[in-house]
Amino acid sequence: MEPITHLLTGACIGRAGFNRRTAYATLAATLAAEAPDLDVVWSIGGPVVGLAHHRGITHTLIAAPFVALAATGFVWLVQRFSRSRRRAIVDPQPIRWLWVWFAAFVADLSHLLLDWTNNYGLRPFFPFNKHWYSGDLVFIAEPVIWGLLISALIFPALFGLADREVGARRAQFKGRGWAIFALSGMVVLWCWRWAEHAHARNLVESTQVAPTPVMRVALEPYPVNPWRWHALLETATTWQTAEVDTRRGIVESDPKTDALFKPAATSATEVARRARLGQVYLDWSQWPVVRDMGEHAVPGKSGADPGPDLPAGRAWTTVELSDLRFAYPYLDTSMVGDSGRNLEELLARSGLSGWVYVVDGKEEAGEFMNGREQK
């Protein structure tokens, strides 16, 4: 999930009861809930290095206790610094460092769980098991979850203002019930979407979507609407997509626009698969599409690199690596078939695509991703 959801979840975990056990529990939980995403620093080494380490070791069960310990250490530094700046401390809440660490540990586990619920996935058992797992239940940014978590943090403060107006005694720990309600509501939403996900799969499997036997099916979520799903179907020769409405029991797909023939392998695509970007990308991607875009083809992105710097007379091609999981207009309110877009256009504009430049069909000359060239 994106950082806002992680931070808000950590704050609610802290206020759900840990803050009654020890001071600084909410701060530790909030920091630990976002701490695994510090793996973004790997992108300094280039986009391929960033992809290789994104949701890597910091997003594993084996690292969770140590991430929590790091968050606890940071809180200890904050506590020492703030204490040295105060002349006196009046009835402070006691600090129980084991409880601070435990709050951070639970918050770190919440990060792994939240990341599992979307379709990007993670490898929680790495390095013992390198398989990527994804629940495909909620979109990476879910406004319904935002509403639950923000309400849990805002309403206690608003009611506190009202209490002061009428002279009510100020509560030391406010918002526990709201925090538990928000976290429980998030679990209920996941369960609801799990049921709708299963219903969507049953609809797709019972509908003749593709003209040939289907080898596998995946359902990708849309934000807000739990009844709408984007289906991916693979046959021996094609990929096909469909839009599923579980509330109305409808599956829509147009073979003319929602199908894509699997591209033939070429010498350039084989070189790209062996390149560093190709290895990293294919290790992560669950629905990869590797396409030879032809000689002197350039990535279809704004600000894209014009290609490798080569001596005159040498030919180069671009091999594009994309993932079908992200080739759908997830912010559209209409069905894909109604929007006039076809699968090939959506794939060209999908996020998380990469390009490998291949010279003379046998030599890698550069890698490009996320608007940056891998040096």
C-alpha atoms as one frame of an Amber mdcrd trajectory, in Angstrom:
protein
   0.000   0.000   0.000   1.010   3.627  -0.278   2.615   5.410   2.729  -0.539
   7.174   3.975  -2.320   3.897   4.725   0.721   2.460   6.500   1.243   5.530
   8.673  -2.420   5.792   9.628  -2.592   2.079  10.414   0.437   2.350  12.673
  -1.095   5.291  14.528  -4.328   3.354  15.062  -2.413   0.288  16.289  -0.655
   2.455  18.846  -3.910   4.033  20.016  -5.783   0.727  20.117  -4.245  -0.073
  23.497  -0.465  -0.011  23.336  -0.417   3.648  24.375  -1.996   2.594  27.688
   0.899   0.233  28.356   3.757   2.605  27.704   4.677   6.065  26.559   5.820
   6.475  22.955   3.910   3.392  21.766   1.973   5.330  19.132   5.110   7.013
  17.827   6.972   3.696  17.609   4.051   1.970  15.887   3.635   4.787  13.376
   7.325   4.762  12.462   7.563   0.967  12.259   4.435   0.769  10.113   6.227
   2.717   7.365   9.829   1.658   8.055   9.951  -1.290   5.582   9.505   1.169
   2.704  12.939   2.616   3.469  14.120   0.126   0.865  13.400   2.972  -1.560
  16.962   4.165  -0.882  18.134   1.351  -3.163  16.766   3.324  -6.120  19.756
   5.639  -5.736  21.682   2.885  -7.485  19.345   3.064 -10.475  15.854   1.884
 -11.404  16.852  -1.763 -11.899  18.587  -1.889  -8.519  15.527  -0.239  -6.979
  13.183  -2.821  -8.533  15.416  -5.673  -7.384  15.236  -4.538  -3.749  11.710
  -3.085  -3.651   9.673  -5.062  -1.124  12.788  -7.068  -0.498  14.451  -8.022
   2.777  12.747  -5.232   4.769   9.389  -6.758   3.825  10.086 -10.183   5.317
   9.103 -11.946   8.516  12.734 -12.577   9.390  13.501  -8.840   9.309  10.389
  -7.728  11.215  11.907  -7.977  14.748  14.963  -5.992  13.640  12.932  -3.315
  11.879  10.913  -2.955  15.084  14.153  -2.732  17.064  15.427   0.028  14.787
  12.187   1.973  15.248  12.476   1.498  19.007  16.053   2.781  18.922  14.939
   5.875  17.043  12.225   6.491  19.639  14.824   6.117  22.386  16.879   8.860
  20.740  13.805  11.079  20.487  13.013  10.461  24.149  16.558  11.242  25.265
  16.694  14.422  23.193  13.295  15.670  24.327  14.065  14.901  27.980  17.350
  16.808  27.866  15.537  19.891  26.577  12.922  19.920  29.344  13.745  21.340
  32.754  11.238  19.211  34.617   8.954  16.319  33.929   5.555  16.341  35.607
   3.996  12.906  36.149   5.269  11.334  32.958   3.767   8.112  31.730   6.307
   5.340  32.349   8.256   4.009  29.403   8.323   0.227  29.120  10.737  -0.437
  26.291   9.654  -4.025  25.729   6.115  -2.792  25.086   7.463  -0.064  22.795
   9.279  -2.735  20.776   6.215  -4.999  20.718   4.007  -2.164  19.424   6.572
  -1.509  16.693   6.746  -5.224  15.872   2.963  -5.514  15.453   2.957  -2.368
  13.295   5.714  -3.787  11.088   3.677  -6.978  10.591   0.712  -4.795   9.614
   2.857  -3.364   6.811   3.489  -6.853   5.419  -0.190  -7.745   5.671  -1.306
  -4.549   3.950   1.178  -5.034   1.121  -0.034  -8.600   0.647  -3.624  -7.412
   0.125  -2.824  -5.579  -3.140  -1.707  -7.014  -6.460   1.983  -6.007  -6.382
   2.743  -8.630  -3.763   5.720  -9.342  -1.527   8.056 -12.174  -0.493   7.485
 -12.565   3.274   9.559 -15.765   3.560  12.618 -14.485   1.661  15.454 -15.591
   1.557  14.228 -19.131   2.319  11.359 -18.881  -0.156  11.646 -16.414  -3.061
   8.033 -16.799  -4.212   5.922 -13.636  -4.516   2.539 -13.702  -2.750  -0.361
 -11.302  -3.359  -3.954 -11.292  -2.153  -5.290  -9.082  -4.990  -8.050  -7.845
  -2.662  -7.697  -4.060  -2.596  -6.111  -1.479  -4.851  -2.795   0.015  -3.753
  -4.634   3.204  -2.694  -8.037   2.548  -1.133 -10.092   5.642  -0.133 -12.453
   3.531   1.997  -9.539   2.517   4.230  -8.369   6.127   4.370 -11.819   7.167
   5.567 -11.854   4.556   8.334  -8.375   5.353   9.643  -8.625   9.142   9.391
 -11.981   9.095  11.175 -10.455   7.087  14.016  -7.811   9.753  14.541  -9.894
  12.891  13.982 -13.175  12.189  15.776 -11.642  11.680  19.263  -9.963  15.081
  18.941 -13.231  16.720  17.866 -15.148  15.152  20.720 -12.363  16.249  23.052
 -12.976  19.858  22.025 -16.658  19.429  22.798 -15.845  17.945  26.215 -13.679
  20.942  27.110 -16.529  23.270  26.126 -18.837  21.641  28.663 -16.132  21.244
  31.308 -15.944  17.467  31.215 -12.920  15.769  32.727 -10.192  15.273  30.169
  -9.467  11.623  29.385  -5.801  10.639  29.371  -6.083   8.084  26.541  -8.670
   8.991  23.942  -9.696   7.188  20.815  -9.132   3.550  21.746 -12.609   2.509
  20.658 -12.364   4.453  17.417  -8.967   2.902  16.610 -10.253  -0.625  17.226
 -13.339   0.145  15.120 -11.200   1.373  12.198  -8.859  -1.610  12.291 -11.801
  -4.000  12.564 -13.527  -2.214   9.683 -10.444  -2.725   7.542 -10.541  -6.472
   8.251 -14.263  -6.572   7.424 -13.537  -4.819   4.126 -10.881  -7.408   3.292
 -13.284 -10.252   4.063 -15.982  -8.658   1.907 -13.581  -8.191  -0.967 -12.294
 -11.754  -0.527 -15.845 -13.020  -1.030 -16.380 -10.783  -4.060 -13.015 -11.880
  -5.485 -14.097 -15.527  -5.240 -17.469 -14.661  -6.788 -15.733 -12.874  -9.693
 -13.517 -15.891 -10.320 -16.537 -18.193 -10.388 -18.260 -15.897 -12.887 -15.213
 -15.840 -15.181 -14.679 -19.598 -14.989 -18.321 -20.277 -15.786 -18.372 -17.860
 -18.753 -16.972 -18.547 -22.231 -14.652 -15.541 -22.352 -11.828 -16.896 -24.533
 -12.382 -19.042 -27.659  -9.698 -21.532 -26.570  -9.066 -23.305 -23.225  -7.935
 -20.996 -20.432  -4.723 -21.961 -18.650  -4.965 -19.542 -15.709  -7.043 -16.642
 -14.399  -6.291 -13.646 -12.161  -8.596 -10.924 -10.782  -7.271  -7.410 -10.191
  -9.055  -4.950  -7.854 -10.469  -1.505  -8.495 -10.482   1.184  -5.781 -13.675
   1.891  -3.810 -15.987  -0.455  -5.750 -15.856  -3.997  -4.260 -18.113  -5.401
  -7.002 -15.877  -4.516  -9.935 -12.849  -6.620 -10.981 -10.451  -6.745 -13.900
  -9.904 -10.320 -15.095  -6.786 -11.654 -16.797  -6.994 -14.888 -18.777  -4.160
 -16.754 -20.438  -4.531 -19.292 -23.233  -1.850 -21.124 -25.191  -1.602 -18.317
 -27.761  -3.206 -15.202 -26.269  -3.855 -13.073 -23.227  -7.365 -11.733 -22.790
  -8.981  -9.392 -20.307 -12.534  -8.986 -19.092 -14.476  -6.659 -16.822 -16.479
  -8.344 -14.074 -19.417  -6.884 -12.149 -20.241  -9.254  -9.294 -23.267  -7.250
  -8.147 -25.013  -7.762 -11.498 -23.285 -11.049 -12.326 -21.875  -9.686 -15.618
 -18.630 -10.539 -17.433 -17.781  -8.289 -20.414 -14.983  -8.870 -22.912 -14.464
  -7.998 -26.555 -12.014 -10.327 -28.395 -11.247  -7.516 -30.858  -9.990  -5.064
 -28.255  -9.395  -7.080 -25.084  -7.124  -9.785 -26.501  -3.419  -9.794 -27.318
  -1.528 -12.510 -29.158   1.614 -13.655 -27.404   4.587 -12.134 -29.238   7.092
 -14.425 -30.884  10.488 -14.806 -29.294  13.364 -13.165 -31.162  17.098 -13.014
 -30.639  16.600  -9.552 -29.112  14.015 -10.757 -26.579  16.317 -13.606 -25.545
  19.118 -11.096 -24.929  16.716  -8.915 -22.920  15.624 -11.849 -20.774  19.252
 -12.535 -19.850  19.986  -8.875 -19.092  19.989  -7.677 -15.491  16.666  -5.862
 -15.973  15.149  -8.911 -17.641  16.177 -11.231 -14.810  14.906  -8.904 -12.089
  11.688  -8.089 -13.924  10.796 -11.682 -14.752  11.563 -12.762 -11.202   8.973
 -10.281  -9.932   6.336 -10.186 -12.686   3.444 -12.654 -12.482   2.007 -11.764
 -15.924   5.030 -10.650 -17.985   4.874  -9.550 -21.608   8.225  -9.338 -23.441
   7.915  -7.638 -26.823  10.436  -6.839 -29.526   9.425  -3.295 -30.528  11.551
  -3.287 -33.686  14.606  -1.417 -34.873  15.092   2.116 -33.556  11.910   1.833
 -31.480  11.791   4.082 -28.463   9.812   3.569 -25.230   6.357   5.110 -25.454
   6.809   7.330 -22.434   7.260  11.074 -22.143  10.851  12.032 -21.490  12.098
   8.622 -22.598  15.740   8.138 -23.446  16.256   8.260 -27.256  18.326   5.084
 -27.219  21.904   3.956 -26.778  24.883   5.972 -27.936  26.224   3.864 -30.815
  28.682   4.282 -33.687  27.140   4.963 -37.072  25.968   1.956 -39.030  24.959
  -0.247 -36.101  21.317  -1.230 -35.667  19.544  -1.371 -32.331  16.115  -2.490
 -31.169  14.080  -1.928 -28.040  12.651  -4.826 -26.071   9.776  -3.834 -23.798
   8.985  -5.676 -20.562   5.496  -5.058 -19.158   3.154  -6.665 -16.651  -0.492
  -7.281 -17.540  -1.553  -6.795 -13.911  -1.208  -3.023 -14.324  -2.543  -2.644
 -17.882  -6.054  -1.517 -17.042  -7.722   1.883 -16.480  -8.329   1.413 -12.759
  -9.634   4.969 -12.309 -12.283   4.670 -15.055 -15.898   4.423 -13.932 -17.020
   2.686 -17.120 -16.209  -0.783 -18.351 -13.079  -1.032 -20.508 -15.083  -2.078
 -23.524 -17.081   1.148 -23.283 -13.976   3.337 -23.097 -12.764   2.500 -26.614
  -9.319   1.382 -25.447  -7.688  -1.873 -26.457  -5.352  -4.087 -24.511  -2.261
  -3.260 -26.553  -2.722   0.491 -25.968  -3.289  -0.073 -22.248  -0.179  -2.229
 -22.043   1.909   0.465 -23.748   0.756   3.021 -21.154   0.882   0.791 -18.104
   3.176   1.599 -15.219   6.178  -0.422 -14.134   7.406  -1.147 -17.653  11.070
  -1.431 -18.582  13.108  -1.428 -21.773  16.316  -3.143 -22.819  18.270  -1.855
 -25.835  19.771  -4.628 -27.931  22.415  -4.011 -30.622  22.548  -6.225 -33.716
  20.141  -8.627 -32.039  22.824 -10.055 -29.768  24.351  -7.398 -27.520  22.745
  -5.466 -24.667  23.409  -1.736 -24.936  21.414  -0.246 -22.078  18.452  -0.544
 -19.713  15.750   2.021 -19.057  12.891   2.166 -16.538  10.783   4.703 -14.654
  12.147   7.583 -16.705  15.751   6.715 -15.821  18.563   4.796 -17.441  20.361
   2.171 -15.398  24.015   3.170 -15.282
